[in-house]
């Protein structure tokens, strides 16, 4: 390594091998799951392909967990107070309310013109979103 090239961040040195292990485990677990028809391809090849597909996400996840914000040049000390975080929070609130309105109205309208499965699916999405909100609200209220 020459003196002009930047050093590899310490978190990345840990994230790459740990992410590869995580991706390998995910590949092995998923290839052995009953969702795949058996004897369509070699199991090791399927595990390798699944692992290769999830490797970037696994490395990123491990890096996110182990990174020390103080080692990143230009990183905000409190990112939760940034403008982007405020925009994200507002967009999440808006999209949640639109999801509730859209699935509720959609379930009512589709019950008249489409097969019942469409309406029940929208009802299930609405119920899941409402339940997730209620649980989050109760958890935050206790803390």
C-alpha positions as CSV (number, residue, x, y, z in Angstrom):
1,X,0.0,0.0,0.0
2,X,1.5,3.3,-1.0
3,X,1.3,6.4,1.3
4,X,-1.2,8.3,-0.8
5,X,-3.9,5.7,-0.7
6,X,-6.4,5.9,2.2
7,X,-6.3,3.2,4.8
8,X,-9.1,0.8,5.0
9,X,-11.5,1.7,7.8
10,X,-11.1,-0.6,10.9
11,X,-14.8,-1.4,10.9
12,X,-14.6,-2.6,7.3
13,X,-11.8,-5.0,8.2
14,X,-14.2,-6.7,10.6
15,X,-17.4,-6.3,8.5
16,X,-16.2,-8.1,5.4
17,X,-15.3,-11.4,7.0
18,X,-18.2,-11.3,9.4
19,X,-20.6,-10.4,6.6
20,X,-19.3,-13.2,4.5
21,X,-20.0,-15.6,7.4
22,X,-23.5,-14.2,7.9
23,X,-24.2,-14.5,4.1
24,X,-22.9,-18.1,4.1
25,X,-25.2,-19.0,7.0
26,X,-28.2,-17.3,5.4
27,X,-27.4,-19.2,2.1
28,X,-27.2,-22.5,3.9
29,X,-30.3,-22.0,5.9
30,X,-32.4,-20.8,3.0
31,X,-31.3,-23.5,0.6
32,X,-32.3,-26.1,3.1
33,X,-35.7,-24.5,3.7
34,X,-38.7,-26.4,2.2
35,X,-39.6,-23.5,-0.1
36,X,-37.3,-24.7,-2.8
37,X,-38.1,-27.8,-4.8
38,X,-35.6,-30.5,-4.3
39,X,-33.3,-31.9,-7.0
40,X,-33.6,-28.8,-9.2
41,X,-29.9,-27.9,-8.8
42,X,-27.1,-28.9,-6.5
43,X,-27.7,-27.7,-2.9
44,X,-24.3,-26.2,-2.5
45,X,-24.7,-24.2,-5.7
46,X,-28.0,-22.9,-4.5
47,X,-26.5,-21.9,-1.1
48,X,-23.6,-20.2,-2.9
49,X,-26.0,-18.2,-5.1
50,X,-28.2,-17.2,-2.2
51,X,-25.1,-16.2,-0.2
52,X,-23.7,-14.2,-3.1
53,X,-27.0,-12.3,-3.4
54,X,-27.1,-11.4,0.3
55,X,-23.4,-10.7,0.8
56,X,-23.5,-6.9,0.2
57,X,-26.4,-6.5,2.6
58,X,-24.8,-8.7,5.2
59,X,-21.5,-6.8,5.0
60,X,-23.4,-3.5,5.2
61,X,-25.4,-4.7,8.2
62,X,-22.3,-5.9,10.1
63,X,-20.5,-2.6,9.3
64,X,-23.5,-0.6,10.5
65,X,-23.4,-2.5,13.8
66,X,-19.6,-2.2,14.4
67,X,-18.8,1.2,13.0
68,X,-17.6,3.9,15.4
69,X,-19.1,7.2,14.2
70,X,-16.1,9.2,15.5
71,X,-13.9,7.4,12.9
72,X,-16.0,8.7,9.9
73,X,-14.8,12.1,8.6
74,X,-17.7,14.6,8.4
75,X,-20.2,12.4,10.2
76,X,-22.7,14.2,12.3
77,X,-22.3,13.6,16.0
78,X,-26.1,13.4,16.4
79,X,-27.7,12.3,13.1
80,X,-31.1,12.1,14.7
81,X,-31.2,15.9,14.7
82,X,-30.4,16.4,11.0
83,X,-32.8,17.9,8.5
84,X,-32.8,14.6,6.6
85,X,-33.9,12.7,9.7
86,X,-36.8,15.2,10.2
87,X,-37.8,14.7,6.5
88,X,-37.7,10.9,7.0
89,X,-39.8,11.1,10.1
90,X,-42.4,13.2,8.4
91,X,-42.4,11.0,5.3
92,X,-42.9,7.9,7.5
93,X,-45.8,9.6,9.2
94,X,-47.4,10.7,6.0
95,X,-47.0,7.3,4.3
96,X,-48.4,5.5,7.3
97,X,-51.5,7.6,7.3
98,X,-51.9,7.2,3.5
99,X,-51.5,3.4,3.9
100,X,-54.3,3.3,6.5
101,X,-56.6,5.5,4.4
102,X,-55.8,3.7,1.2
103,X,-56.2,0.1,2.5
104,X,-59.4,1.0,4.4
105,X,-61.0,2.8,1.5
106,X,-59.6,0.1,-0.9
107,X,-61.1,-2.7,1.2
108,X,-64.5,-1.0,1.2
109,X,-64.5,-0.3,-2.5
110,X,-63.1,-3.7,-3.6
111,X,-65.7,-5.5,-1.6
112,X,-68.3,-4.3,-4.2
113,X,-66.5,-5.1,-7.4
114,X,-63.7,-7.5,-7.0
115,X,-63.3,-11.0,-5.6
116,X,-63.4,-11.2,-1.8
117,X,-59.7,-12.2,-1.5
118,X,-58.7,-8.7,-2.6
119,X,-60.8,-7.0,0.1
120,X,-59.6,-9.5,2.7
121,X,-56.0,-8.8,1.7
122,X,-56.4,-5.1,2.1
123,X,-58.1,-5.6,5.5
124,X,-55.2,-7.8,6.6
125,X,-52.7,-5.1,5.5
126,X,-54.7,-2.4,7.4
127,X,-54.9,-4.6,10.5
128,X,-51.2,-5.3,10.4
129,X,-50.3,-1.6,10.1
130,X,-52.7,-0.7,12.9
131,X,-51.4,-3.4,15.2
132,X,-47.8,-2.4,14.5
133,X,-48.7,1.2,15.3
134,X,-50.4,0.1,18.5
135,X,-47.5,-2.0,19.7
136,X,-45.0,0.7,18.9
137,X,-47.2,3.3,20.7
138,X,-47.4,1.2,23.8
139,X,-43.7,0.4,23.9
140,X,-42.8,4.1,23.5
141,X,-45.3,5.0,26.2
142,X,-43.6,2.7,28.7
143,X,-40.2,4.1,28.1
